[in-house]
Amino acid sequence: MASPVSRGSAGGTTALVPFDPLAADHWRTCLLPPRLTAADTPEAAAFFVRTYVRDLLFPGYLTVAQARPVVHLYAAGVGATAEIADDVLAEVERSRRDEIAAHPEPGDDRGFGAALDHLAAQGVAVRVGRDCCRDVGLEVVEREHAEGDRFYAVVGLADLVKVARAGRIDISFSYLDRAYAEVLTPELYGRASGGDRAAQATWMRTIDEAETTAGRAIAATMRDVGGLEVAWDGTARDAVHV
């Protein structure tokens, strides 16, 4: 992404989010490496913590207060004290604010936010930075969406931490079950499960068309409204890469 920093919110300003992406305790699984080894020296431990904090805060969807328990656990795993973790959090936050001040011009985050707003107005339930990972977001979005939504776009914090290094956001997408309830009925499912080939074909065709419609809308909006580079293989097997 062209912008050296991300402001985090759809409107392009530093995020002071009214929700907690870490409310689900699942973050202990998806935001922390499965195996952490203590560093050889305190300096090395501080370096690892600094890199981790930078990746975690860079997208702008977490406040320092929200990130603190995650960083403390990570720091303990690499052999850094809580004091070191707090010092690094303060240092990275100051650096991030300095970067934003030094680059006030709109960056790719502005286009990304505009694209998300456009999708939300077109019947796509958008959950970006609201959950620790896509697995949690995919479960929640089926319950929390607007009445007219038919599809969804989900990006968890575990995806967003890649932004600082890879300059890319991977958007997971699909259709909302409620939106296709008139076609994907229990009766059709029963027939398909019983071996009715016509029912099986209808079921699979409906799902494939719904998923590719969602992916096509997201990819086109990111490109045409957001002005962003987009990669997508045109199938439900691939995320939309922005």
C-alpha positions in Angstrom: 0.0 0.0 0.0 1.3 3.4 -0.9 0.6 5.1 2.4 3.4 4.7 5.0 0.9 4.5 7.8 -2.7 3.4 8.2 -5.3 5.4 10.1 -7.5 2.4 10.6 -11.1 3.6 10.3 -13.3 3.7 7.3 -13.2 7.5 7.4 -9.5 7.7 7.3 -8.8 9.0 10.9 -6.8 7.4 13.7 -9.0 4.7 15.1 -10.6 5.1 18.5 -12.8 2.1 18.1 -16.1 1.9 20.1 -15.8 -1.9 20.1 -13.2 -4.4 21.3 -11.8 -6.7 18.7 -10.3 -8.8 21.5 -13.6 -9.4 23.3 -13.5 -13.1 22.3 -10.8 -14.9 24.2 -9.9 -16.6 20.9 -7.1 -14.0 20.4 -4.9 -16.2 22.5 -5.0 -18.7 19.7 -4.8 -16.6 16.6 -2.7 -13.5 17.6 0.0 -15.3 19.5 2.5 -17.7 17.8 2.0 -21.3 19.0 5.6 -21.5 20.3 7.5 -18.6 21.8 11.1 -19.0 22.8 12.9 -16.7 25.2 15.5 -14.4 23.5 19.1 -14.6 24.5 19.3 -11.1 25.8 16.9 -8.4 27.1 17.8 -6.3 24.0 16.9 -9.1 21.7 13.6 -9.6 23.6 12.8 -5.9 23.3 13.5 -6.1 19.6 11.0 -8.9 19.1 8.4 -7.2 21.2 8.9 -3.9 19.2 8.4 -5.8 15.9 5.3 -7.5 17.2 3.7 -4.3 18.6 4.4 -2.4 15.4 2.6 -5.1 13.4 -0.3 -5.1 15.9 -0.9 -1.4 16.1 0.0 -0.3 12.5 -3.4 -0.9 11.0 -5.0 1.4 13.6 -7.8 -1.0 14.7 -6.5 -1.5 18.3 -5.9 1.1 21.0 -2.8 0.7 23.2 -5.1 -0.2 26.1 -6.7 -3.0 24.1 -3.3 -4.3 22.8 -1.6 -4.3 26.2 -2.7 -7.7 27.5 -1.8 -9.3 24.2 1.6 -7.6 24.2 2.3 -8.6 27.8 1.7 -12.3 27.0 3.9 -12.1 23.9 6.6 -10.3 25.9 6.6 -13.0 28.6 7.0 -15.6 26.0 10.1 -14.0 24.5 11.6 -13.2 27.9 10.7 -9.5 28.2 9.3 -7.9 31.4 6.0 -6.2 31.6 7.9 -2.9 32.0 9.7 -3.5 28.7 6.4 -4.3 27.0 4.8 -1.0 28.3 7.8 1.0 27.3 7.7 -0.5 23.8 4.0 0.2 23.5 4.5 3.8 24.4 7.4 4.1 22.0 5.6 2.5 19.0 2.5 4.6 19.6 4.6 7.8 19.6 6.3 6.8 16.5 3.0 5.9 14.8 1.6 9.4 15.7 4.7 11.0 14.3 4.4 9.1 11.1 0.8 10.2 10.7 1.7 13.8 11.4 4.5 13.6 8.8 2.3 12.1 6.1 -1.1 13.9 6.4 -2.0 13.3 2.8 -4.7 10.7 2.2 -3.2 7.2 1.6 -4.6 3.9 0.5 -6.5 3.6 3.7 -8.8 6.4 2.5 -9.7 4.5 -0.6 -10.1 1.3 1.4 -12.5 3.0 3.7 -14.6 4.5 0.9 -14.8 1.1 -0.7 -16.0 -0.5 2.6 -18.7 2.3 2.9 -19.9 1.6 -0.6 -20.1 -2.1 0.0 -22.1 -1.6 3.2 -24.6 0.5 1.3 -24.9 -2.2 -1.4 -26.0 -5.0 1.0 -22.6 -6.3 2.1 -22.1 -6.8 5.9 -18.6 -5.4 6.5 -16.6 -6.6 9.5 -13.0 -5.3 9.2 -10.9 -5.1 12.4 -13.8 -5.9 14.6 -12.7 -9.5 15.5 -9.4 -11.1 16.4 -9.5 -13.3 13.3 -11.7 -14.2 10.4 -12.9 -17.4 12.1 -14.5 -15.4 14.8 -15.8 -12.8 12.3 -17.4 -15.4 10.1 -19.3 -16.8 13.0 -20.5 -13.4 14.3 -21.5 -11.9 10.9 -24.3 -14.4 10.5 -25.9 -13.0 13.6 -24.9 -9.3 13.3 -25.8 -7.7 10.0 -28.4 -5.3 8.5 -31.8 -6.5 7.4 -31.0 -6.0 3.7 -27.5 -7.6 3.7 -27.0 -10.5 1.4 -23.2 -11.0 1.5 -20.4 -10.3 3.8 -16.7 -9.2 3.8 -14.6 -10.1 6.8 -11.0 -9.1 7.8 -9.8 -10.0 11.2 -6.8 -8.5 13.2 -4.8 -11.6 12.4 -5.1 -10.6 8.7 -4.5 -6.9 9.3 -1.2 -7.5 11.1 0.3 -8.4 7.7 -0.3 -5.0 6.4 2.9 -3.4 7.7 5.1 -6.0 6.1 3.2 -7.3 3.1 1.2 -4.2 2.2 -1.8 -6.4 1.5 -5.2 -7.1 3.0 -6.9 -10.4 2.4 -10.7 -10.1 2.5 -12.8 -13.2 3.2 -16.3 -13.2 1.7 -19.4 -15.2 1.1 -23.2 -15.0 1.2 -25.4 -14.8 4.3 -27.5 -18.0 4.9 -30.6 -15.9 5.5 -30.4 -14.2 2.1 -30.7 -17.5 0.2 -33.1 -19.3 2.6 -35.8 -19.3 -0.1 -33.6 -21.3 -2.4 -31.4 -23.3 -0.1 -34.4 -24.9 1.8 -34.4 -27.8 4.2 -36.4 -29.7 1.6 -33.8 -29.1 -1.1 -31.0 -30.1 1.3 -32.9 -33.3 2.2 -33.3 -34.2 -1.5 -29.6 -33.4 -2.2 -28.5 -35.4 0.8 -30.6 -38.3 -0.4 -28.9 -38.5 -3.7 -31.2 -36.5 -5.9 -28.7 -35.3 -8.6 -30.9 -32.4 -9.8 -31.2 -31.1 -6.2 -27.5 -31.5 -5.7 -26.8 -29.5 -8.9 -29.2 -26.8 -7.8 -27.6 -26.6 -4.3 -24.1 -26.4 -5.6 -24.9 -24.0 -8.4 -26.7 -21.6 -6.1 -23.8 -21.6 -3.6 -21.2 -21.1 -6.3 -23.2 -18.2 -7.9 -23.8 -16.5 -4.5 -20.1 -16.8 -3.5 -18.7 -15.6 -6.8 -21.2 -12.7 -6.9 -20.0 -11.6 -3.5 -16.3 -11.9 -4.5 -16.9 -10.1 -7.8 -18.7 -7.2 -6.0 -15.9 -6.8 -3.4 -13.1 -7.0 -6.0 -14.8 -4.5 -8.3 -15.6 -2.0 -5.5 -12.0 -2.1 -4.1 -10.7 -1.4 -7.6 -13.2 1.0 -9.0 -14.3 2.9 -5.8 -11.2 2.5 -3.7 -8.7 2.9 -6.5 -6.7 -0.1 -5.1 -4.8 -2.9 -6.8 -6.8 -6.1 -6.5 -5.9 -9.8 -7.1 -8.6 -12.5 -7.1 -8.8 -15.8 -9.0 -12.6 -15.4 -9.5 -13.5 -18.3 -7.2 -14.8 -18.8 -3.7 -11.6 -20.7 -2.9 -9.5 -17.5 -2.9 -9.8 -14.4 -0.8 -9.9 -11.0 -2.4 -6.3 -9.6 -2.1 -6.1 -5.8 -1.8 
